[in-house]
Amino acid sequence: MFIFSITGALALAAPAFAALGRPILFSDGLSPHVDASFWAHLNPTQSTVSQWDWGYTPQQTCFNNANSNGVSPYDFEIFAVKYTDCGNAWVFCRHHNAALSQIDMIDLFGRLPVHERQWVRHVIAVPGGGSAYMSNADVVFQGPVGTPSVFQHEVGHAVDFYKNSVRSSGTSKFLNAIQQDSCVPDNYANSNEVEDYTQVGVLSMYEIVTPGGLDTLNANWRCFINQKHALDDFQRDNMTPGGSCTRRWADDVKVKMGPAVPRQKRAPIEEASGLPVPGPSYVAPHVHKNLVFNATEQLKAKERQAAWQKGDAATA
Ligand SMILES: *[C@@H]1O[C@H](CO)[C@@H](O)[C@H](O)[C@H]1NC(C)=O
């Protein structure tokens, strides 16, 4: 029966969250302040990839997100990524014209701590103007948004919605913290408490991985300290790099890409059984501005992946 609740989930309207109207710390967004450190200090996780043959059934969610993005499900690459820190692979879907390459997706997702990644079901990339969203524990990247801060932000939504029994950003503890503080991180955070929580999460991640912590931002970051403390209480235990996965979602149900797929085609990978199915959630796409990309790291990721694929475990 859960099949119906999953397919129905996309039809849910976005909840109407109120704009916060708070003073902001950074007027140019977070990427110019955090991504150079993330590129340097969020280390990639070793992985190997296996491609699904074309026509094999992608997950229902890839099909749904293709349709909602106005692109054809036939044009997707489906691939399973097995990171060394989790027994089950993650199934990714990528439209062949997406700005993010397969390696961009694998590298950026793999840089995040596994205890955050384990709240995400599928990773999806489609063409677009530079935005991203989270829906039903899937993270969807539209266009050129290949930076660690964007991945942390979208994966952070899944942690917010699913890690605790209620959405952490909607608790009175977090809402009161917003009122006690004199700022939110940036304009994006001012959209509503959901975006604010997740932007605070990006800065909390910065603190965790950056030598010298938030003081190296050269900004009055203590203006959001109550929000940061609240977020840390809710999820900092899942934001520390290292360890291995302690939970996973079941993969979404498999469907054919469409009627052109031959009848005899079958999905190549058996699903692990007994894993939970995420309840519905939806955070609307938001444009990410002023992103700091890193061509050097992109190139290194390509070389790393090629070595790992050949079984050269020594390359890091
Ligand atoms: C790119 O990543 C390297 C770490 O490999 C870092 O030292 C450098 O500052 C980054 N460049 C940019 C533009 O973020």
The ligand as an ORCA input file, in Angstrom:
! r2SCAN-3c Opt
* xyz 0 1
  C      39.643     24.281     -4.409
  O      39.952     23.211     -3.516
  C      41.240     23.325     -2.938
  C      41.450     22.092     -2.114
  O      41.801     21.031     -2.959
  C      41.336     24.570     -2.103
  O      42.611     24.663     -1.528
  C      41.021     25.774     -2.952
  O      40.976     26.901     -2.144
  C      39.691     25.580     -3.652
  N      39.452     26.680     -4.558
  C      38.312     27.347     -4.533
  C      38.151     28.391     -5.565
  O      37.431     27.103     -3.738
*
